[in-house]
Amino acid sequence: MICRDSCNDNTYLTNGYNLHDRCLVKLKNQISDTDDRITNLYIKIYEAESLIYKADSFLFAFTSFFTRETIDVKALKETIKGLSRKTDKLNGSKESISKSLSSIYDYWPYYPPDWEERKSQAKMNTHGCENPDCNLQVNKYHVHHITPVSCGGSHKSSNLMVLCIKCHKSTHGVNEFHVGFSDTSFKPENKPKELVRLLPTRQAGKKKGTIVYKNENKILHKTRRPNDSMSSLSGSVAPKHKFESSPKSLIDSRCKKAESAIHSNHLLHFEYTKRNGDKSERTIRPEQIKNIKFTLCVSGYCYLRKLQRTFAFKRMRRVSVVSDVGRCIDL
């Protein structure tokens, strides 16, 4: 993948390429050597700045009167400029090498060495669980691969989804995660012919208590909602809440209002219907409009929950732009 030479090494990336071990070691050594050179330049810059600071001190002015010691401040400043240019050049070179290494880690056959950084970045870019039907407020979230690594999925942000632990377990159809290293790693002979995508989507025509997880048109997992299980144990029947999704024209209109609120730095007020049928009035400071698995949503700070939340436009009613909580702006 790096040198384009033929490769017989056993390091297979999920995009189908092979990787020379020597090429990977070479990239890592280049980054390490560049870091050392940058560090040495910073030390020299610090020493030159220390001499300039010394030349401006009263103590040096007093002692140099007797010792006749001189410091060429102008020459030191020119030296610092030259060292800074070299530092900038090396930083640019390091960034280029790091991008090459990151492009390899994008298709690493198991969790890449920079996985913790990728997880942190994914969680920073979202606010809570990205399943629009999830209303849980938890302190810990998982980062889920939409297309599993074992099926050829990448570690790019486009293939990552932040889920709460409950939604993550449900998406995989398990009660606990007890997956061995060999099951999470990629092997070319195990790559399926069809694209595999693990997403929490409800199948039309099924009971509300049943969630079906699909691989395109093929059902992968099926599970029951915990609330329904508790209802069946207690002998009561969970109430059915009928929710009719909004037509596309209304969703587009709400999306435009959200865009207007974001650009004008105003708030968005609306009525919201949860998946269990509960309705509430929300006022949020919208930050971003995004398409979460074919559902158009807006994320922002919710003044009701005092948290960052994500809302699906299809579940909104009576959307309006407000300049302050309680004040509406006609568009």
Secondary structure, 3 states (H helix, E strand, C coil): CCCCCCCCCCCECCCCCECCHHHHHHHHHHHHHHHHHHHHHHHHHHHHHHHHHHHCCHHHHHHHHHHCCCCCHHHHHHHHHHHHHHHHHHHHHHHHHHHHHHHHHCCCCCCCCCHHHHHHHHHHCCCCCCCCCCCCCCCCEEEEECCCHHHCCCCCHHHEEEEEHHHHHHHHCCCCCCCCHHHHCCCHHHCCCCCCCCEEECCCCCCCCEEEEEECCEEEEEEECHHHHHHHHHCCCCCCCCCCCCCHHHHHHHHHHHHHHHHHCCEEEEEEECCCCCEEEEEEEEEEEEEECCEEEEEEEECCCCEEEEEEHHHEEEEEEEEECCEEECC
